[in-house]
C-alpha cells in the first residue's frame, strides 16, 4: 500500500507493485506445497493469502492507471467529472467560505494587541494604496487544476482505501483465528 507514497517521477512504482505481487504468489505456492492434498477444510491462511493477492493486484492496476493519468500531455484538458471529484475530495468548496462578522470578531478578540494594531495598519494601508489583490474566479481556479493534481488526489484516495482493505482483511483473519481457538 505504500506504493502510493512513492513519487511518480521515480519510475519504481510498477516494479515495486509487481515485486510484492510476485512475492505473495511465491509464498502461496510454498504454503500450498506444505499443506496436505486431502485436507477437507481449506486452511484460513490460504484464504488470507488469496485476499492479499487480490489486494496486491488491485494496487498494481490502480498504480498503472494512475501513472497513465500522471504522464498524459499537460496540455490535454481535464474532464469535468474529474474536476468535480477533485473539488469534492479536496474540500475546496468549503475552503472558499468567507468568515462572517461574528467569526471575525471572535478571531480578532483572541489576537494580541500588537497583532491587532498591525492588522489594522495593513488594512488601512491597502485601502489607501488600492492594492487589493484580485480574487481568483471560479473559472481560473478550475483551469489551474491539472492532471497531475488529479493523480496526486487519486494517490491519496487509493492509499486510504487500500489501507482500510488491508486492515479489514487482517482484522477478519484475527477474529477467525481467535474464534477457532476456543
Secondary structure, DSSP 8 states (H G I E B T S, - for coil): -GGGGS-GGGS-HHHHHHHHHHHHHHHHHHHHHHS-TT-SS--HHHHHHHHHHHHHHHHHHHHHHHHHHHTS-TTS---HHHHHHHHHHHTHHHHT----HHHHHHHHHHS-HHHHHHHHHHHHHHHHHT-------HHHHHHT--HHHHHHHHHHHHHHHHHHHHHHHHHHHHHHHHHHT-
